[in-house]
Amino acid sequence: MSLERSFYGSPEKSLYARNPERELLPAEERLASYLYRETRGFPLPSFEEFDEVYTPEEIAKDKKKLKEVVRGFESYSGERSDLVTRLFLHLVYDLEYLKPKSGNWEVYAGLTHPYDDKLRGADMVIVFYNRKSGEELPLAVDTTTGSDTYDKEVKIRRDFEHGNLRRLKYYKSPVNGQAVGQKEMPAVILGYTPENFQKIAKAWQKEGNSAFEALLAGLEKEIRAQLLSQVADIKELAPAHRQTELIDKIGKISGLFSGHKEKGATEVAPIQVSRERFA
């Protein structure tokens, strides 16, 4: 099965054009096959799953809109961007990065619908779930292979200052698989350069490679640092814009990341990285 078919095989993803200038290196292709295999349990939400949420007319209109947007999306970064999203998904969900150390909190993650990917700027969602109360604390995640995330961070801040959170239209809860539809949530960015992804791909091939474990351990710290920094910004901005409900929720997420306990929150546990977990 070709990579193009593997990663863009769904009706929506097949719209994405393969960019010859961004072909994967052999080491990346091998890691790509592994990542796709490991994340096949996280299929992209489909329009059909929302036929009880939206009318057939509205879904048809959104399908047309998605096709138009994707055809004109010249800056689409191709396979590597999608692979970085799947790498983060695998690390957060399967390898339990960001998993609370104790208490009632769990972490779930999932891919977003292509409509929300292309039109709402969210590649995946991370949800902190309290299994005792049933509370969900979702974050929309925009993954990027660019080294400079400044413009995206400015947009998120400006949206927030105008009282706007990231609104997904085809949100499917990764906690219970429910097709919810409209859902507002804070947005964050996770960036990882193509050069770093290539380093991980090359190191991944070698058994017992300490460089591979070091790269993954560094990536764990990088994910936390990026999220903590942005969650802290949201927490700082929320009171000024009277986001009272968000203040409580973001405070809990901030407590999960920062390692100190707030009411209802637990600290983040460190993980031990080993290549065996990737075998």
C-alpha positions in Angstrom: 0.0 0.0 0.0 1.4 3.4 -1.0 1.9 6.1 1.5 -0.4 8.3 -0.5 -3.2 5.7 -0.2 -2.4 5.0 3.5 -2.5 8.5 4.7 -5.0 10.0 2.3 -7.2 7.0 1.6 -10.4 8.4 3.1 -12.9 10.3 0.9 -11.8 13.6 2.5 -8.0 13.0 2.8 -7.8 11.7 -0.8 -8.4 15.3 -1.9 -4.9 16.3 -0.7 -2.3 16.4 -3.4 1.1 14.7 -2.9 3.9 17.2 -3.2 7.0 15.8 -5.0 9.2 18.5 -3.4 8.5 17.1 0.0 9.0 13.4 -0.6 9.9 11.4 2.5 13.4 10.1 3.1 13.6 6.2 3.2 14.0 6.3 7.0 10.9 8.5 7.3 8.9 6.2 5.1 9.7 3.3 7.5 8.7 5.4 10.5 5.6 6.5 8.6 4.5 2.9 8.1 4.9 2.3 11.8 3.0 5.4 12.8 0.1 4.7 10.5 -0.1 1.2 11.8 -0.1 2.4 15.4 -2.7 5.1 14.8 -5.0 3.1 12.6 -7.3 2.9 15.6 -7.8 6.7 15.3 -9.7 7.1 12.0 -10.6 10.5 10.7 -14.2 11.4 11.6 -16.4 11.2 8.5 -19.3 13.4 7.4 -21.6 10.4 7.7 -21.1 10.2 11.4 -22.8 13.6 11.8 -26.0 12.8 9.8 -28.0 13.1 13.1 -26.4 16.4 14.0 -26.7 18.3 10.7 -29.1 18.2 7.8 -28.1 16.5 4.6 -28.1 19.9 2.9 -25.7 21.4 5.4 -23.4 18.4 5.2 -23.4 18.6 1.3 -22.6 22.3 1.5 -19.7 21.6 3.9 -18.4 18.9 1.6 -18.3 21.3 -1.3 -16.6 24.0 0.8 -13.9 21.5 1.9 -13.2 20.5 -1.7 -12.9 24.1 -2.7 -10.5 24.9 0.2 -8.3 21.9 -0.3 -7.9 22.5 -4.1 -6.7 26.0 -3.4 -4.5 25.0 -0.5 -1.1 25.5 -2.1 0.9 25.6 1.1 -0.2 22.2 2.3 2.9 20.7 3.7 2.2 17.1 2.7 3.0 13.8 4.4 5.5 15.1 6.9 3.0 17.4 8.5 0.5 14.7 8.8 3.1 12.3 10.2 4.1 14.8 12.9 0.4 15.0 13.9 0.3 11.2 14.1 3.6 11.1 16.1 2.2 13.5 18.7 -1.1 11.5 18.8 0.9 8.3 19.3 3.1 9.8 22.0 0.2 11.5 23.9 -2.2 8.6 23.7 -0.3 5.3 23.4 2.8 6.2 25.3 0.9 8.3 27.8 2.8 11.5 27.5 1.0 14.1 29.7 -0.8 11.4 31.6 -1.8 12.5 35.2 0.2 10.8 37.9 -2.7 10.0 40.1 -6.3 10.9 40.8 -9.3 10.8 38.6 -7.8 12.5 35.5 -7.1 10.7 32.2 -5.8 11.9 28.8 -7.4 11.2 25.5 -6.4 12.3 22.0 -7.8 12.0 18.5 -7.6 13.3 15.0 -10.0 16.0 13.9 -12.4 15.9 11.0 -10.8 17.2 7.7 -13.3 20.1 7.7 -11.9 21.3 11.1 -8.4 20.6 10.0 -8.6 22.8 6.9 -11.2 25.3 7.8 -10.8 25.6 11.5 -7.0 25.0 11.9 -7.1 22.0 14.3 -5.3 18.8 13.4 -6.0 16.9 16.6 -7.6 17.3 20.0 -6.3 16.5 23.5 -8.9 16.0 26.1 -8.3 15.8 29.9 -11.1 13.7 31.3 -12.2 13.3 34.9 -13.6 9.8 35.1 -15.3 10.6 38.4 -17.2 13.7 37.5 -17.3 13.2 33.7 -15.8 16.6 33.1 -13.9 17.0 29.8 -11.2 19.7 29.3 -10.5 19.8 25.5 -7.7 21.6 23.7 -7.6 22.0 19.9 -4.1 21.4 18.6 -2.6 22.9 15.5 0.5 20.9 14.6 3.1 22.4 12.4 6.4 21.4 10.9 7.5 25.0 10.7 10.2 26.4 13.0 8.4 29.7 13.5 4.9 29.5 15.1 4.7 33.2 15.9 2.0 34.1 13.4 -0.2 31.3 14.5 0.3 32.2 18.2 -0.6 35.8 17.4 -3.8 34.7 15.7 -4.8 32.5 18.6 -4.1 35.4 21.0 -6.1 37.9 18.9 -9.0 35.5 18.6 -9.0 35.1 22.3 -8.9 38.8 22.9 -12.0 39.1 20.8 -13.7 36.5 22.9 -13.3 33.7 20.4 -12.2 30.2 21.2 -11.4 27.6 18.5 -14.8 26.4 17.3 -14.8 22.9 15.7 -17.9 22.0 13.7 -17.4 18.3 13.4 -16.1 17.5 16.9 -16.0 13.9 17.8 -15.2 13.2 21.4 -12.1 10.9 21.8 -13.4 9.9 25.2 -16.5 8.1 24.1 -16.6 8.5 20.3 -19.7 10.6 20.3 -20.3 12.8 17.2 -21.0 16.1 19.1 -20.9 18.7 16.3 -20.1 22.3 17.4 -17.6 22.5 20.2 -15.6 25.5 21.4 -12.2 25.1 23.1 -8.9 26.8 23.6 -6.4 26.3 20.8 -2.6 25.6 21.2 0.2 24.9 18.8 2.7 22.0 18.7 5.6 22.6 16.4 8.3 20.1 15.4 10.8 20.8 12.6 11.3 18.5 9.6 15.0 18.2 10.7 14.0 16.9 14.1 11.5 14.5 12.6 14.2 13.1 10.3 16.6 12.7 13.3 13.9 10.6 15.1 13.3 8.6 11.9 16.9 7.7 11.4 17.5 6.9 15.1 14.3 4.8 15.3 15.8 2.2 12.9 18.7 1.3 15.2 18.2 -1.2 18.1 19.4 0.0 21.4 20.2 3.5 20.1 20.5 5.8 23.1 20.2 8.8 20.7 16.7 7.6 19.9 15.7 7.5 23.5 17.3 10.9 24.1 15.4 12.4 21.2 12.1 11.0 22.5 12.8 12.2 26.1 13.6 15.6 24.7 10.4 15.6 22.6 8.4 14.8 25.7 9.9 17.8 27.5 9.3 20.0 24.4 5.6 19.0 24.1 5.1 19.9 27.8 7.0 23.1 27.5 5.1 24.3 24.4 1.7 23.4 26.0 2.5 24.8 29.4 3.6 28.1 27.9 0.5 28.6 25.8 -1.9 27.4 28.6 -0.2 29.9 30.9 -0.9 32.7 28.3 -4.6 31.6 28.1 -4.8 31.6 31.9 -3.4 35.1 32.0 -5.7 36.5 29.4 -8.9 34.8 30.6 -9.8 37.2 33.5 -9.3 40.3 31.4 -11.8 39.0 28.9 -14.3 37.7 31.4 -14.0 34.2 30.3 -15.2 33.0 33.7 -16.0 29.4 32.8 -12.7 29.1 31.0 -10.7 30.4 34.0 -11.7 27.4 36.1 -11.1 24.9 33.3 -7.8 26.3 32.1 -6.7 26.5 35.8 -7.1 22.8 36.1 -5.2 22.1 32.8 -2.5 24.5 34.0 -2.2 22.5 37.2 -1.9 19.3 35.3 1.0 20.7 33.2 2.9 22.7 35.8 3.1 19.9 38.4 1.4 21.7 41.3 -2.1 20.6 42.4 -5.0 22.9 41.9 -8.5 21.9 43.0 -9.5 18.8 41.0 -6.2 18.6 39.3 -3.2 16.3 39.5 0.4 16.7 38.5 1.9 15.3 35.4 3.9 12.1 35.7 7.3 11.6 34.1 7.6 8.7 31.8 10.4 6.2 31.0 11.1 6.0 27.3 12.3 2.8 25.8 12.5 1.5 22.3 10.7 -1.7 23.2 7.5 0.4 23.5 8.0 1.2 19.8 8.7 -2.3 18.7 
